[in-house]
Amino acid sequence: MAKFTILGMGGFGLALAVMLNNFNHEVTVWSDFESEIETIRKDGENKQKLPGVKISSSITLTNDISAVKDCDIVIFGVPTRFVRTVAKKAAPYVSENTVIVNTSKGLEDGTFKRMSEVLKEELPNSPVAVLTGPSHAEEVAIGMPTTVTVASEDVKNADYIQSVMSNSLFRIYISEDIIGCELGGSLKNVIALCAGVCDGMGCGDNTKAALMTRGLTEIARLGVAMGANSETFAGLTGIGDLIVTCTSMHSRNRRAGILIGQNVSPDEAVRRIGTVEGYDCTKVAYELAQKMGVDMPITEQCYKVLYNGVNPRTALSNLMERPKRHETETVWVNK
């Protein structure tokens, strides 16, 4: 059995804590907010982020970041915008042999860096892996069979995570394409937000199927331009994660999109839902695509809806009226 510290008391961090605890691992969960810890101790659950899931008293809750010391595995479960800050706090205490696992799905605003790159900068002496794929916290926590992917530039790290964290309810596959896995997990949030907008506008299955398919195409287009393997996007961290996030009401991105499609302002939609990773990721992905000369029309229209006040129906018309083209693409990056 392994010793884990999970940084972040959001839904997915707590879900992993419950799952790992159920399989007899030693688990500590950290939060920067003492009030969050006290609420869970009082209620026995996080009613806001993971309602109905009991947090065992055998799971240690703490606001002391030094809990990462001498752990086998430290899991980052904080939102993307806080990963660097939390990594800086943890850095003085992280042991050299501790494996760092990131579960946050997004890109850093301003630098366009993937979270594994951020963690390598802040924790240069620690091996880093990424755990991603179709995995709603609500289902992981109650033991629904789930499959995900662990990726690392050094396959030994991925193999270690697979061997330690896999169990009869949580199956982990290995990938060496850390770029593709991270981009698939991050950019699907943009498409899921758009899928919610379509639902909110009352569009049908045809529309959503087209959105998901063409959305995956542009995710892969950017991924390949950044050095990813195109085959990765046909796997769990590509189409798998896209399906689950675009179709489920567990998805905060989809729920926020539904509100926007019903004429709620993007800012208000995010306020009502809470953490909506696709909102921030849309901005970063759009700017990155512009910088690299990669055509991402769905992402572009999503950006205009979220940040430029374009009406979602206008954005949909803009996509439908684009110049005609062949479906099979051989040129991924605009010249």
C-alpha positions in Angstrom: 0.0 0.0 0.0 1.2 3.5 -0.8 1.1 6.9 1.0 -0.8 9.6 -0.8 -1.3 13.3 -0.3 -3.9 14.9 -2.5 -3.7 18.7 -2.9 -7.2 20.1 -3.2 -10.6 19.3 -1.7 -12.6 19.6 -4.9 -14.8 16.9 -6.2 -12.2 14.9 -8.1 -9.5 15.1 -5.3 -12.0 13.9 -2.7 -13.3 11.2 -5.1 -9.7 9.8 -5.5 -9.2 10.0 -1.8 -12.3 7.9 -1.1 -11.4 5.4 -3.8 -7.8 5.1 -2.6 -8.9 4.8 1.0 -11.3 2.1 0.1 -8.4 0.1 -1.3 -6.4 0.5 1.9 -4.0 3.2 0.9 -2.9 5.9 3.4 -4.5 9.1 2.3 -4.2 12.7 3.4 -6.1 15.5 1.7 -4.9 19.1 1.9 -6.8 22.4 1.5 -5.7 25.9 2.0 -9.0 26.8 3.6 -9.6 25.7 7.2 -13.3 26.4 6.8 -13.5 23.8 4.1 -11.9 21.2 6.3 -14.2 22.0 9.2 -17.3 21.8 7.1 -16.3 18.3 5.9 -15.5 17.2 9.4 -18.9 18.5 10.6 -21.0 17.2 7.7 -18.9 14.1 6.9 -19.0 15.2 3.2 -18.5 18.1 0.8 -22.1 18.9 0.2 -21.3 21.5 -2.5 -18.8 19.6 -4.6 -19.4 15.9 -3.8 -22.8 15.6 -2.1 -23.9 12.3 -0.6 -20.4 10.8 -0.6 -19.1 10.2 2.9 -15.5 11.1 3.7 -14.2 8.4 6.0 -12.6 9.6 9.3 -9.6 7.4 8.3 -8.8 10.0 5.6 -6.6 12.7 7.1 -7.7 16.3 6.4 -5.2 19.1 6.8 -4.2 22.7 5.9 -0.5 21.9 6.5 1.2 21.7 3.2 4.1 19.9 4.7 1.9 16.8 4.6 3.5 16.1 1.2 6.7 15.2 2.9 7.8 11.5 2.5 4.8 10.6 0.4 5.0 8.0 -2.3 2.6 10.0 -4.5 1.4 13.6 -4.4 -1.7 14.3 -6.5 -2.5 17.8 -7.7 -6.3 18.3 -7.7 -6.6 22.1 -7.6 -8.0 24.1 -10.5 -5.5 25.0 -13.3 -5.1 28.6 -12.3 -3.8 27.6 -8.8 -1.4 24.8 -9.8 1.7 26.9 -9.9 0.9 28.7 -6.6 0.3 25.4 -4.8 3.4 23.8 -6.3 5.5 26.7 -5.0 4.1 26.2 -1.5 4.7 22.4 -1.6 8.2 22.6 -3.1 10.1 22.9 0.1 8.6 19.8 1.5 8.3 17.4 -1.5 10.7 14.5 -1.2 13.0 13.8 -4.2 11.5 10.3 -4.8 7.9 11.4 -4.6 6.0 11.0 -7.8 3.9 14.0 -8.7 0.5 13.3 -10.5 -1.5 16.1 -12.0 -5.2 15.8 -12.6 -6.0 19.4 -13.4 -7.1 19.9 -17.0 -6.1 23.2 -18.6 -3.3 25.4 -19.9 -1.6 28.2 -18.0 -2.8 31.7 -19.1 -0.1 33.8 -20.5 2.5 31.1 -20.9 0.4 28.5 -22.8 2.2 25.8 -20.7 0.7 22.5 -19.9 0.3 21.6 -16.2 3.1 19.0 -16.4 5.4 21.8 -17.6 4.4 24.0 -14.8 5.0 21.3 -12.2 8.4 20.4 -13.7 9.4 24.1 -13.3 8.3 24.3 -9.7 9.3 20.8 -8.7 12.4 20.1 -10.9 13.7 17.2 -8.8 10.4 15.2 -8.9 9.1 12.8 -11.5 5.8 14.1 -13.0 2.9 12.1 -14.5 -0.6 13.1 -15.7 -3.8 11.2 -14.9 -6.6 12.0 -17.3 -9.5 10.5 -19.1 -13.3 10.1 -18.8 -13.8 10.2 -15.0 -16.6 12.1 -13.3 -15.8 12.5 -9.6 -19.3 11.6 -8.7 -19.0 8.2 -10.3 -15.4 7.5 -9.2 -16.4 8.2 -5.6 -19.2 5.7 -5.5 -17.3 2.9 -7.2 -18.6 3.1 -10.8 -16.1 1.2 -13.1 -13.8 3.8 -14.6 -10.9 3.7 -17.0 -8.3 6.5 -17.4 -4.8 7.0 -18.8 -1.6 7.9 -17.0 1.1 9.6 -19.1 4.7 10.5 -18.4 7.7 11.2 -20.5 9.4 8.4 -18.5 7.3 5.3 -18.8 8.7 4.0 -15.5 6.7 6.7 -13.7 3.5 5.8 -15.6 4.1 2.1 -14.9 4.5 2.9 -11.2 1.2 4.9 -11.0 -0.6 2.1 -12.9 0.6 -0.6 -10.6 -0.2 1.4 -7.4 -3.5 3.0 -8.2 -5.2 0.5 -10.4 -7.9 -1.7 -8.8 -11.0 -3.7 -9.6 -13.0 -0.4 -10.1 -10.4 2.0 -11.5 -8.4 0.7 -14.5 -5.4 2.7 -15.7 -3.8 2.5 -19.2 -0.3 3.8 -19.9 0.7 6.4 -22.5 4.0 8.1 -23.3 2.2 10.9 -25.2 2.0 13.4 -22.4 1.3 16.3 -24.8 -1.6 14.6 -26.4 -3.1 13.4 -23.1 -2.9 16.8 -21.5 -4.3 18.7 -24.6 -7.1 16.2 -25.0 -8.1 16.5 -21.4 -7.9 20.3 -21.5 -9.4 21.2 -24.8 -12.4 18.9 -24.5 -13.7 21.3 -21.8 -14.0 24.0 -24.5 -16.1 21.7 -26.7 -18.1 20.5 -23.8 -19.0 24.1 -23.0 -20.1 24.5 -26.6 -22.1 21.3 -26.4 -24.0 22.8 -23.4 -24.6 26.0 -25.3 -26.2 23.9 -28.1 -28.4 22.1 -25.5 -29.4 25.5 -24.0 -30.4 26.8 -27.4 -32.5 23.7 -28.0 -30.4 22.2 -30.8 -30.7 18.4 -31.5 -28.6 15.3 -31.6 -27.4 16.1 -35.1 -25.9 19.4 -33.9 -24.1 17.9 -30.9 -22.7 15.0 -32.9 -21.3 17.4 -35.5 -19.9 19.6 -32.8 -18.2 16.8 -31.0 -16.7 15.3 -34.1 -15.4 18.5 -35.6 -14.3 19.6 -32.1 -12.2 16.5 -31.8 -10.7 17.3 -35.2 -9.5 20.7 -34.1 -8.2 19.5 -30.8 -6.1 16.9 -32.7 -5.0 19.6 -35.2 -3.6 21.7 -32.4 -2.2 18.7 -30.6 -0.3 17.4 -33.7 1.1 20.9 -34.3 2.5 20.8 -30.7 4.1 17.4 -31.1 1.3 15.0 -30.0 0.5 11.7 -31.6 -2.7 11.9 -33.6 -3.8 8.4 -32.4 -4.0 9.7 -28.8 -7.1 11.6 -29.6 -8.9 8.5 -30.6 -8.4 7.1 -27.1 -9.6 7.7 -23.6 -8.1 11.1 -23.2 -9.5 12.3 -26.6 -12.8 10.9 -27.7 -13.4 9.2 -24.4 -13.1 12.3 -22.3 -15.0 14.3 -24.9 -18.0 12.0 -24.9 -18.4 12.0 -21.1 -18.0 15.7 -20.7 -20.2 16.7 -23.6 -23.1 14.5 -22.6 -23.4 14.4 -18.9 -25.0 16.7 -16.4 -22.1 16.0 -14.0 -20.1 18.2 -16.4 -19.8 21.7 -15.0 -18.6 22.9 -18.5 -21.8 21.5 -20.1 -24.0 23.0 -17.4 -22.4 26.4 -17.7 -22.9 26.2 -21.5 -26.6 25.3 -21.1 -27.1 28.6 -19.1 -25.2 30.6 -21.8 -27.4 29.0 -24.5 -30.4 30.2 -22.5 -29.1 33.8 -22.7 -27.4 33.9 -19.3 -24.2 35.9 -19.5 -21.0 33.9 -19.5 -19.8 35.6 -16.3 -23.1 34.8 -14.5 -23.1 31.3 -15.8 -19.6 30.7 -14.4 -20.6 32.3 -11.1 -23.6 30.0 -10.7 -21.7 26.8 -11.6 -18.4 27.4 -9.9 -15.1 26.1 -11.4 -15.6 25.9 -15.2 -12.2 25.0 -16.6 -13.4 25.4 -20.2 -14.0 29.2 -19.6 -10.4 30.0 -19.0 -9.1 27.3 -21.4 -11.1 28.8 -24.3 -9.1 32.0 -24.0 -5.7 30.3 -23.7 -6.5 27.8 -26.5 -7.7 30.6 -28.8 -4.6 32.7 -28.2 -2.3 29.7 -28.6 -4.0 28.7 -31.9 -3.6 32.3 -33.2 0.1 32.2 -32.2 0.7 28.9 -33.9 -1.4 29.5 -37.0 -3.7 26.6 -36.3 -7.3 26.8 -37.6 -9.7 26.1 -34.7 -13.1 27.6 -35.8 -15.2 26.2 -32.9 -12.8 27.4 -30.3 -12.7 30.8 -32.0 -16.5 31.2 -32.0 -16.6 30.0 -28.4 -14.0 32.7 -27.5 -16.2 35.3 -29.2 -19.3 34.3 -27.3 -17.5 34.2 -23.9 -15.3 37.2 -24.2 -16.6 39.4 -27.1 -20.4 39.3 -26.4 -21.3 37.5 -29.6 -24.7 35.9 -29.5 -24.5 32.0 -29.5 -26.9 31.8 -32.4 -24.7 34.1 -34.4 -21.7 32.0 -33.6 -23.5 28.8 -34.7 -24.4 30.5 -38.0 -20.8 31.6 -38.5 -19.7 27.9 -38.2 -22.4 26.6 -40.5 -21.6 29.2 -43.2 -17.8 28.7 -43.3 -16.3 27.9 -46.7 -16.9 24.4 -48.0 -14.1 21.9 -47.5 -13.2 18.2 -47.6 -13.8 16.3 -44.4 -10.5 14.4 -44.5 -7.7 16.8 -43.6 -4.1 16.3 -44.7 -2.8 19.7 -43.7 -3.0 20.3 -39.9 -1.4 23.7 -39.7 -2.1 26.7 -41.8 0.8 27.7 -43.9 
